[in-house]
Amino acid sequence: MVVTTMGLIPAFKGDQRDEDDQAKKDSFEAGEPLKLSAGESYYGPGWWAAKEDDRGKYDRAFFDAESFAPDRPSWGWLEKYWTPLNSTGVAVNALSKHEHTTLVQGVHLSDIKCSPPLPGTLLQPPGIGSGGEGAVPVDMALNVEALRPVARNLTQDGRPGEPLRKGTALEQGDQREFVVRFFVEKKSCTFKAQLIVSSEGKKYLVRLPATWKRGGLPGSYTFRVTAPTPQKAYGTRYFTSGHTLMQTPPESITWDNIGRPTYVDPAQQGG
C-alpha cells in the first residue's frame, strides 16, 4: 500500500503563508504607533539670522535654491549656519501602525535652552512654492518660551492661539500630515519635540525631526529658533532678488507688531 503526501503540500504552503503574513503584521505593529516621514507642506521661516555681522560678505552672491550644499548659499547652507527667525517647525506624514485607534494629542518639548537673540545678520532666502493640493494638514503651534508649552491652534495671522481641545484619531493604515510650528518672541532657543500619542491604553512620545536628510530620512532632532531683535541691531541685512543676495539699508526693512520683518523696495517708498 502506497501513502502519498501530495495532498498535504497545499495545506502546508497555506499555513506557511499565514505565518508569514502574521509575522509581517506583527513587525508592522511593533514599537511606536506612528511611522513618520517628511511632509509636503512648507513650515519654515521667511527670514533667518546669524550671530556674526557678515557685513557685505554675501552681497551679490547667488543662492542655489536647487542645492543642499553646505559650503555655498543654499538650503543646506542655511540649515548649517543660520537660525530661523521668529518661528520654525516641521511637517510630517504620520502613518498609523497599531491595530486599534491611535490618538495624536499634542506635542511635548524637552531640553529647552534659551539665550539672548542673535543680533548679527538678517537674511531672506528665495520663496518656496506650495507643496500642491492635498488633504488639509493638522496645524499645531507652540510658544517655546511659555512656562508650560502646549499645542495650540494656529491663528489666521500665523501665531499660537487657543489650546487644542481634542486630538486627531487615526485608524490602522491611516496617514495624515501634521505641521507643527514653534514660536519665540524674546529669546534664541534650542529644544527637542515629540508628538504625544495614545494607543492601546499606552502613552507614547514620538520624536519629531528638526531637519530631513535628502531622501526623506531624519536628520537632526534639535530645533533652533531666534527672536527678532530691534532693526538697528542687525549689522547687515540681505534680501534675495531672484536668486541673488543683495545687501539692503535699514530703511528697506519694516517690522510688524510682533517683530516680523518685511522687505520694502526703496524705489516704492515715500510714494
ChimeraX attribute file (.defattr): number of C-alpha atoms within 10 A of each C-alpha:
attribute: neighborCount
match mode: 1-to-1
recipient: residues
	/A:1	3
	/A:2	4
	/A:3	5
	/A:4	7
	/A:5	7
	/A:6	8
	/A:7	8
	/A:8	9
	/A:9	10
	/A:10	10
	/A:11	11
	/A:12	11
	/A:13	11
	/A:14	11
	/A:15	12
	/A:16	12
	/A:17	12
	/A:18	12
	/A:19	12
	/A:20	12
	/A:21	12
	/A:22	12
	/A:23	12
	/A:24	12
	/A:25	14
	/A:26	14
	/A:27	11
	/A:28	16
	/A:29	16
	/A:30	11
	/A:31	12
	/A:32	16
	/A:33	30
	/A:34	27
	/A:35	15
	/A:36	23
	/A:37	18
	/A:38	20
	/A:39	19
	/A:40	19
	/A:41	21
	/A:42	14
	/A:43	17
	/A:44	17
	/A:45	18
	/A:46	19
	/A:47	22
	/A:48	26
	/A:49	29
	/A:50	22
	/A:51	15
	/A:52	14
	/A:53	18
	/A:54	16
	/A:55	15
	/A:56	15
	/A:57	10
	/A:58	17
	/A:59	18
	/A:60	15
	/A:61	16
	/A:62	17
	/A:63	21
	/A:64	18
	/A:65	16
	/A:66	8
	/A:67	13
	/A:68	18
	/A:69	15
	/A:70	14
	/A:71	11
	/A:72	16
	/A:73	22
	/A:74	21
	/A:75	19
	/A:76	20
	/A:77	17
	/A:78	21
	/A:79	16
	/A:80	13
	/A:81	14
	/A:82	22
	/A:83	27
	/A:84	25
	/A:85	31
	/A:86	27
	/A:87	29
	/A:88	23
	/A:89	25
	/A:90	22
	/A:91	26
	/A:92	20
	/A:93	19
	/A:94	21
	/A:95	20
	/A:96	26
	/A:97	26
	/A:98	22
	/A:99	16
	/A:100	14
	/A:101	17
	/A:102	25
	/A:103	21
	/A:104	23
	/A:105	18
	/A:106	23
	/A:107	22
	/A:108	19
	/A:109	16
	/A:110	13
	/A:111	11
	/A:112	15
	/A:113	14
	/A:114	17
	/A:115	11
	/A:116	12
	/A:117	22
	/A:118	25
	/A:119	22
	/A:120	18
	/A:121	20
	/A:122	30
	/A:123	24
	/A:124	21
	/A:125	24
	/A:126	20
	/A:127	12
	/A:128	10
	/A:129	8
	/A:130	9
	/A:131	10
	/A:132	8
	/A:133	8
	/A:134	9
	/A:135	8
	/A:136	10
	/A:137	17
	/A:138	15
	/A:139	18
	/A:140	24
	/A:141	29
	/A:142	28
	/A:143	20
	/A:144	26
	/A:145	18
	/A:146	10
	/A:147	7
	/A:148	11
	/A:149	17
	/A:150	19
	/A:151	27
	/A:152	22
	/A:153	18
	/A:154	20
	/A:155	13
	/A:156	8
	/A:157	7
	/A:158	12
	/A:159	19
	/A:160	20
	/A:161	17
	/A:162	13
	/A:163	16
	/A:164	16
	/A:165	10
	/A:166	10
	/A:167	15
	/A:168	13
	/A:169	16
	/A:170	22
	/A:171	15
	/A:172	16
	/A:173	12
	/A:174	14
	/A:175	16
	/A:176	18
	/A:177	22
	/A:178	24
	/A:179	19
	/A:180	25
	/A:181	25
	/A:182	25
	/A:183	25
	/A:184	21
	/A:185	20
	/A:186	17
	/A:187	21
	/A:188	23
	/A:189	22
	/A:190	18
	/A:191	17
	/A:192	19
	/A:193	23
	/A:194	17
	/A:195	20
	/A:196	18
	/A:197	22
	/A:198	18
	/A:199	21
	/A:200	12
	/A:201	8
	/A:202	9
	/A:203	14
	/A:204	17
	/A:205	18
	/A:206	19
	/A:207	15
	/A:208	24
	/A:209	24
	/A:210	20
	/A:211	20
	/A:212	15
	/A:213	13
	/A:214	10
	/A:215	7
	/A:216	12
	/A:217	13
	/A:218	16
	/A:219	12
	/A:220	13
	/A:221	16
	/A:222	16
	/A:223	21
	/A:224	23
	/A:225	29
	/A:226	29
	/A:227	25
	/A:228	29
	/A:229	22
	/A:230	10
	/A:231	17
	/A:232	10
	/A:233	15
	/A:234	22
	/A:235	17
	/A:236	25
	/A:237	26
	/A:238	25
	/A:239	24
	/A:240	21
	/A:241	14
	/A:242	12
	/A:243	18
	/A:244	19
	/A:245	22
	/A:246	20
	/A:247	21
	/A:248	21
	/A:249	12
	/A:250	15
	/A:251	13
	/A:252	18
	/A:253	18
	/A:254	13
	/A:255	13
	/A:256	8
	/A:257	6
	/A:258	11
	/A:259	17
	/A:260	18
	/A:261	20
	/A:262	15
	/A:263	17
	/A:264	14
	/A:265	12
	/A:266	13
	/A:267	8
	/A:268	8
	/A:269	9
	/A:270	5
	/A:271	5
